[in-house]
Amino acid sequence: MGTYSIGEALNLLMERSNWKPVIFELRLKEEWAIIVGDMIAKYTRNVLLVEKTLIIYTDVAALKQELLYSKEELIKTINNHFKEMIINDIQIK
């Protein structure tokens, strides 16, 4: 058995325990306004992360359309924010 730093041990624990998606979803909700800006965050009801698919809930038709058009860019922005591939698709509801 090798030795690990605390950071490595925590990363290993998160990988093996399946906590990582839960932590990403919590961070995504917490940092949503930072990632997308205050205006989009203001009109977003909820965001969920389900198996690398981000589900965004909004009642604003214009925002739904804008999010659909900028879907690929938003995926890149979110993955860059987390410095890891956490989402590969977006659904807008």
N, C-alpha and C positions, 0 to 999 in steps of 0.2 A: 504494500500500500504506500503510495507516494504522499508527499506533503502538498497541501494546497494553501493558498492565501485565503483570507476570509472572503474576499470578493469572488474568487474562483469557487470556493465551497458553496457560497450562496447561489451563484449561477448554476452550479451542478444540482443543487437542491431544487431550484425552480424548474429546471429542465425535467428532472426525474419525477417531480411531484405534480406536474401539470398545473402549477400555480401561475406560470408565466402568462397564459392568455387572460386570466382573471386580473392580474396586475396590469397588463396592457390596457384592458378595458377600463379599469379604474383610473389609470393615468390619462387615457383618452378623454374620458368624461371630465376629469379635473382640468386638463390643459386644452380643452376644445376651443375656447375663445382665443387662446394664444396661437393655436394652429390655424384656424380659419378666419380669425378676426371677430371683433365684437358684433358687427352687423349680422353676419351669418349665424353666430352663436345665439344672438338675441331671438332669432326666428326659428331656431331648431328646438323641437320639443324634447328629443332624446336621441342618444346614439348608443348602439349595441354592437358588440364584436362577437360574431358567431362563426367559428371555424375560418378565420382569415377573411370573412366578409363583414364589412362595416355596413350597418343598417342605420340610416339617418331618417328621423321622423320630423316632418315639418308640415304645417297646414297652408303654407304660402306657395301657391302654384308657380309664381315667377321664380322663387328660390329653388323649387324642385327642378324646373327647366334649366336653370343656371348650373346647378349641381350635376345634372345629367351631362351637360355640355363640357364641364370641366372635370369630369370623373377621373380621367387618367392623370391629370395634373394634381388633383387632390390625393390620389393614391401615392404619387411620388412625394408630395409634400409631407404626408403623414409618415411614410416609411423613412424619409430623411430626418424627420423630427425625432423618431425613435432610434435612428441609426441601425435599423433592423427591418426586415421584411415582415411586417405584422399583418398587413392586409393585401389582398390581391384582387378584390372586387368590392364594389359599392352598390347598395340598393337604396333607393330613396322611396320612402312611403309617406 
